[in-house]
Amino acid sequence: MLKIMLTGATGAVGSELLPRLLSDGYMVFCIIRPKGGKTASERLAAITLHHRAIAVDGDITKHGCGVDLHKLPQRVDKFIHCAADVRFDDRFAADITATNVGGTRNVIALAETLRVPELHYVGSAYVAGDAKTFDEQPVGADVTVGFARNTYEATKFVAEGIVREWRSGHTSIYRPSIVVGRSTDGVTTTFDGYYGFFKGLHRLAEKFRSGALVPKGSIVVSTHGLELPIAIQAIGTTRLNLIQCDWLADTMAGIIALPARGETYNLAHPEPMSVEDVISASLAELRISKVSVQKDAPVRSGDSQVAVIQKMVSSGLARYAPYVTHSTRFICRNAERDLGEDFTVPPSITPEFLQKTLRYAIDVWGSPR
């Protein structure tokens, strides 16, 4: 039986990938950091109770990933590194760097200690930065990227470079775009990226509806929802590349089953929705109307409550600006080439899907206190 070491088993990608690895017959050792008063075993149990999924106490930011080598198997066939800090806030730069760069170094060091022959690394399509086009460069080839727009992109670029320099085994590099919930039911285990963009607006709307905030002036609460005459600074025609986590996990599992041979896989949607359509569909689910999308910074409103809320919303959404004002065209050939007839195209991202996955997020978030 082949044995796999996995990081990030509780994340959006890892939690979808793990059941597929178990279904394919692997024994999977999951390095999990105790968190929130829960042990590694308890956190794993929330994902699966399968007898071939084994929790390993650890922390990738620590030397040797913080694991007890005596509790690991003598032979590991593949090491899959999914764990990452996906926050865009540069105020967390030290933590993001420790996880994405330091964690990757620690994973590689552990892989060398265990003499693992294959490393499968989950990076990000957005190591491209502000590049217009981004290809799938094999290990050994030069990687040309644009300017990194935040610490997340910069650290993921450095981490991928570390993986590319590894010579103790063979690698596969996976670059997903923006990961969202399952295509079937919208479920996800994490609420970063797309969800983070709308969470603050949801909280704001719920405060008005609950009476915690009293609408004044041109802000109106009715049975139809919240009329909120503010602007979101974005370029409506920009394409937002969202990819469902179940398609991503299916595709990755198929590639992982193949021998790693230094290939890179851009795993992005061939037909991404426009930013304007994404915002429109999502605000409809939140029952928020009168919001406009404009390229230029919003002009200060003469309505004092609107002005305050506009400033608050603009500040909260500023970290997402690179993704709603610039599109990169991701070239995606390698997955289809290597999987052949087993390759499937990503399911469509539709307004109906976005509303379904956002509805799930809202159920999890609940109402603000």
C-alpha positions in Angstrom: 0.0 0.0 0.0 1.4 3.4 -1.0 1.8 5.9 1.7 1.3 9.7 1.4 2.2 12.6 3.7 -0.3 15.4 3.5 -0.3 19.0 4.9 -3.4 21.2 4.8 -5.8 18.4 5.2 -8.3 20.7 7.0 -8.2 23.4 4.3 -10.4 24.0 1.3 -8.2 22.0 -1.1 -6.8 19.3 1.3 -10.2 18.5 2.8 -11.6 17.7 -0.7 -8.4 15.9 -1.8 -8.1 13.6 1.2 -11.3 11.5 0.6 -10.2 11.0 -3.0 -6.7 9.8 -1.9 -8.3 7.4 0.5 -10.7 6.2 -2.2 -7.7 5.5 -4.4 -6.3 3.2 -1.8 -3.5 5.3 -0.2 -2.7 5.4 3.5 -2.5 9.1 4.3 -0.6 10.6 7.2 -2.0 14.1 7.8 0.3 16.7 9.5 -2.2 18.8 11.5 -1.6 21.6 13.9 -3.7 21.4 17.1 -6.0 24.5 17.1 -8.9 26.0 18.9 -8.6 23.5 21.8 -8.8 20.6 19.4 -6.1 18.0 18.9 -4.9 16.9 15.4 -7.0 13.8 15.7 -10.1 15.7 16.5 -9.6 18.1 13.6 -9.0 15.2 11.3 -12.2 13.5 12.6 -14.2 16.5 11.3 -13.0 15.6 7.8 -13.0 11.8 7.8 -13.1 8.8 10.2 -11.5 6.5 7.6 -9.0 4.1 9.2 -6.4 4.9 6.6 -6.3 8.6 7.5 -3.9 9.0 10.3 -3.4 12.3 12.2 0.1 13.4 12.9 0.6 16.3 15.4 2.8 18.9 13.8 3.3 22.5 12.7 4.9 23.2 9.3 6.3 26.5 10.7 8.5 24.5 13.1 11.8 22.7 12.5 11.0 19.3 11.1 7.4 20.3 10.8 7.2 19.7 14.5 6.5 16.0 14.0 7.8 13.0 16.0 9.7 11.0 13.4 9.1 7.8 15.5 5.4 8.1 14.7 5.9 8.3 11.0 6.2 5.3 8.6 9.7 4.2 7.5 8.7 4.7 3.8 6.6 7.5 2.3 5.9 7.4 -1.4 4.5 10.9 -2.0 4.5 14.1 0.0 1.6 16.5 -0.8 2.0 20.1 0.5 -1.3 21.9 0.5 -1.0 24.0 3.7 -0.7 27.8 3.2 -1.6 31.1 4.7 -3.9 32.7 2.1 -4.5 36.0 3.8 -3.9 39.1 1.7 -3.5 41.5 4.6 0.1 42.7 4.6 -0.1 43.4 8.3 0.2 39.7 8.7 3.3 39.6 6.5 5.5 37.8 9.2 3.0 35.0 9.7 2.3 34.6 6.0 6.0 34.4 5.3 6.6 31.9 8.1 3.9 29.6 6.8 4.3 29.9 3.0 8.1 30.2 2.8 9.4 28.8 6.0 6.8 26.1 6.0 7.7 25.0 2.5 11.4 24.8 3.5 10.5 22.7 6.5 8.3 20.4 4.3 11.2 19.8 1.9 13.6 19.2 4.7 11.2 16.6 6.2 10.8 15.1 2.7 14.6 14.7 2.5 14.8 13.2 5.9 12.1 10.6 5.0 13.7 10.1 1.5 10.4 10.8 -0.2 10.8 10.3 -4.0 7.9 12.7 -5.0 6.8 16.1 -3.8 3.5 17.5 -5.0 3.3 21.2 -4.2 0.1 23.3 -4.2 1.0 26.8 -5.1 -1.2 29.5 -6.7 -2.0 30.7 -10.1 -1.5 34.2 -8.7 2.3 33.9 -8.4 1.8 35.5 -11.8 1.3 38.8 -10.1 0.1 41.4 -12.6 1.3 39.5 -15.7 -1.1 39.5 -18.6 -0.5 35.9 -19.6 0.9 33.0 -17.5 2.2 29.7 -18.9 3.0 26.3 -17.3 6.8 26.3 -17.0 8.4 22.9 -16.2 10.9 22.6 -13.4 14.2 23.8 -14.8 12.7 26.5 -17.0 12.7 30.2 -16.2 9.5 31.5 -14.7 8.6 35.1 -15.8 6.0 36.8 -13.7 4.6 40.3 -13.1 4.8 42.4 -10.1 3.5 40.8 -6.8 0.6 42.8 -5.5 0.7 41.6 -1.9 2.7 39.4 0.6 0.6 36.3 -0.3 1.6 36.4 -4.0 5.3 37.3 -3.1 5.6 34.4 -0.6 3.9 31.9 -2.9 6.3 32.8 -5.7 9.3 32.4 -3.4 7.9 29.0 -2.1 7.4 27.7 -5.6 11.0 28.7 -6.4 12.2 26.6 -3.4 10.3 23.6 -4.7 11.7 24.1 -8.2 15.3 24.0 -6.8 14.7 20.7 -5.0 16.8 17.9 -6.5 16.3 15.0 -4.1 13.3 13.7 -5.9 10.7 14.5 -8.6 8.0 17.3 -8.3 4.6 18.3 -9.6 3.5 21.9 -9.1 -0.2 22.8 -9.0 -1.4 26.4 -9.4 -5.1 26.7 -8.7 -6.9 30.0 -9.2 -9.5 31.3 -6.6 -10.9 28.2 -4.9 -14.6 28.2 -4.1 -17.2 25.6 -2.9 -18.2 22.3 -4.4 -20.0 22.5 -7.7 -22.8 20.3 -6.4 -23.8 22.0 -3.2 -21.5 25.0 -2.8 -20.0 23.6 0.5 -16.5 24.6 1.5 -14.5 24.4 4.7 -12.9 27.8 4.5 -14.2 31.2 3.6 -11.3 33.2 2.2 -10.9 35.0 -1.2 -14.3 35.3 -2.8 -16.2 34.8 0.5 -14.1 37.4 2.3 -15.0 40.0 -0.3 -18.7 39.7 0.6 -18.6 38.8 4.3 -18.3 42.4 5.5 -21.2 43.5 3.2 -23.3 40.6 4.6 -22.5 41.6 8.2 -23.4 45.3 7.4 -26.7 44.3 5.8 -27.7 42.1 8.8 -27.0 44.9 11.2 -29.4 47.2 9.4 -32.0 44.5 9.2 -31.7 43.6 12.9 -31.9 47.2 14.0 -28.4 47.3 15.3 -27.8 50.1 12.8 -30.6 52.6 12.0 -30.8 53.6 8.4 -30.8 57.3 7.6 -31.0 59.4 4.5 -30.8 57.5 1.3 -30.2 54.1 3.0 -33.5 52.1 3.0 -34.4 48.8 4.7 -37.5 47.1 3.4 -39.0 43.6 2.9 -37.1 43.5 -0.4 -33.7 44.0 1.2 -31.3 46.8 1.8 -30.9 49.8 -0.5 -27.3 50.8 -0.1 -26.2 53.6 -2.5 -22.4 53.1 -2.4 -19.8 52.2 -5.0 -17.4 49.3 -5.2 -14.2 50.3 -7.0 -13.5 47.7 -9.6 -13.3 47.2 -13.4 -16.5 45.4 -14.3 -15.1 43.7 -17.4 -12.2 42.2 -15.5 -12.5 38.4 -15.3 -12.5 36.8 -11.9 -11.1 33.3 -12.1 -13.0 31.1 -9.7 -12.6 27.3 -9.6 -14.7 24.8 -7.6 -12.9 22.7 -5.0 -14.3 19.4 -6.1 -13.1 19.7 -9.7 -9.8 20.9 -8.4 -9.5 17.8 -6.1 -10.6 15.4 -8.8 -8.0 16.8 -11.2 -5.2 16.8 -8.7 -5.9 13.3 -7.5 -5.7 12.1 -11.1 -2.3 13.8 -11.6 -1.0 12.6 -8.2 -1.6 9.0 -9.3 0.8 9.6 -12.1 4.6 9.6 -11.5 5.8 13.2 -10.8 8.1 14.4 -13.5 8.7 18.1 -13.0 5.5 19.5 -14.6 3.5 22.5 -13.6 -0.3 22.6 -13.8 -2.2 25.8 -14.0 -5.6 24.8 -12.7 -7.9 27.7 -13.6 -11.3 28.2 -15.3 -11.2 28.6 -19.1 -14.3 30.8 -19.1 -14.2 33.0 -15.9 -17.1 35.3 -15.1 -16.8 39.1 -15.2 -16.3 41.0 -12.0 -19.5 42.9 -12.6 -21.5 39.6 -13.0 -19.9 38.1 -9.9 -20.8 41.2 -7.8 -24.3 41.4 -9.2 -25.2 37.8 -8.5 -23.6 37.9 -5.0 -25.3 41.1 -4.0 -28.6 39.7 -5.2 -28.2 36.8 -2.8 -27.3 39.2 0.0 -30.5 41.2 -0.9 -28.4 44.4 -1.3 -29.3 46.8 -4.1 -28.3 50.2 -5.4 -24.6 49.3 -5.2 -22.6 50.4 -8.3 -19.3 49.2 -9.7 -17.0 51.9 -10.9 -13.4 52.2 -12.0 -12.5 55.4 -10.2 -12.5 56.0 -6.5 -16.0 56.8 -5.1 -16.7 60.5 -4.7 -17.6 61.4 -1.1 -21.4 61.4 -0.6 -23.2 64.4 0.9 -25.2 61.9 2.9 -23.2 61.5 6.1 -24.2 57.9 6.9 -23.5 56.8 3.3 -20.2 58.6 3.4 -19.2 56.7 6.6 -20.2 53.4 5.2 -18.6 54.0 1.8 -15.3 54.7 3.6 -15.6 51.6 5.7 -16.5 49.3 2.7 -13.8 50.8 0.5 -11.2 50.2 3.3 -12.4 46.6 3.8 -12.3 45.7 0.2 -9.0 47.4 -0.7 -6.9 44.2 -0.3 -9.0 42.6 -3.1 -8.4 45.4 -5.5 -5.7 43.6 -7.6 -8.2 40.8 -8.4 -11.1 43.0 -9.4 -9.1 45.4 -11.6 -6.8 43.1 -13.5 -7.2 39.8 -15.4 -4.4 37.3 -16.1 -5.0 34.8 -18.9 -3.8 31.4 -17.5 -2.6 28.9 -20.1 -3.8 25.5 -19.0 -2.7 22.6 -21.2 -0.8 20.1 -19.1 -3.6 18.6 -17.0 -5.7 17.7 -20.1 -2.6 16.4 -21.9 -1.5 14.1 -18.9 -4.9 12.9 -17.9 -6.2 12.3 -21.4 -9.7 10.8 -21.5 -9.9 11.1 -17.7 -9.7 14.9 -17.9 -12.9 16.9 -17.4 -13.4 20.6 -18.0 -14.3 22.7 -15.0 -18.1 23.1 -14.3 -19.5 26.5 -15.3 -19.4 29.2 -12.7 -22.9 30.6 -13.0 -24.9 33.2 -11.0 -26.9 30.3 -9.6 -23.8 28.5 -8.4 -22.5 31.7 -6.7 -25.7 32.3 -4.9 -25.8 28.7 -3.7 -22.2 28.7 -2.3 -22.7 32.2 -0.8 -26.0 30.9 0.8 -24.0 28.1 2.4 -21.5 30.7 3.7 -24.2 32.8 5.1 -25.7 29.8 7.0 -22.2 29.2 8.5 -21.6 32.8 9.4 -25.0 33.3 11.0 -26.2 36.7 12.2 -23.8 39.2 13.8 -24.0 39.6 17.5 
